[in-house]
């Protein structure tokens, strides 16, 4: 199953830092892109739909460290 999640950041510089941090992220293979003028980072990854989604938990934690929050 493909999972898409978006994170909004206070400014484009912080969003870019988050995005670049995911380029060589050791937790999972993710695809990213900037949206909404560079304030939102969309992350797409494969989830096996078995048990707890550790990738999502790690993404949430990393985004929070950069001042980002999940958007709907």
N, C-alpha and C positions, 0 to 999 in steps of 0.2 A: 504494500500500500504506500502510495506517495503522500507525504505530509507536507503541507505548506503552512508557514507561519510568518507573520510580519511583526517587526519591531519598529516603533517610532522613537526617534532620538531628538534631543533638544536642538541640535544643529547639524549641518551637513558634515562638518569636520569629524564630529564624534561618530556619526553614522558610518563614515568612510573608515574610521579606525576599526570599528566593529566588523565591517565587511572584510577588510584586509586581514584581520585576525583570523577569520574563518578560511582564508585561502589555504593555509597550511595547518588547519585544525586537526589534531590527532584523534578526536573523539569519533567522528563519523565523516563520510564523504558527503558534502553538502554543495548545492548549487545556490548562488546568491545573485541578487540584482537590486539596484536602487530604484525606488519609486517615490512619488510625491515630491518632486524637486530635490531629491537626495536626502530627505528626512526619514524615510522609511526603508528598511532593508527587508526584502522577502527572502526567506530561506526555504529551500526544498530539499527533502531527503527521503530515503526509503525506510519505512518502518515495517517490521515483520508482523505487527499486530498481535504479538505474543507477550503478555505481561506488561510491566511498567515501561514507559517510554523514557529511557535514560538520556537519549539524545535531546529530547525536548527539555528535560530538567536542566541539562548542561547549557543548552542555548539560553534558557530563561536566566540562569545564574550569570552567564557571560554578559548578556544584554543589561542586566541590572547593574553590573560593575561599571558599565559604560553609561549609565543613566537612562537606559532605554526601557520601554515597556511594551508588552504585547498589545497589538491592535486587532480589531475584529475585521 
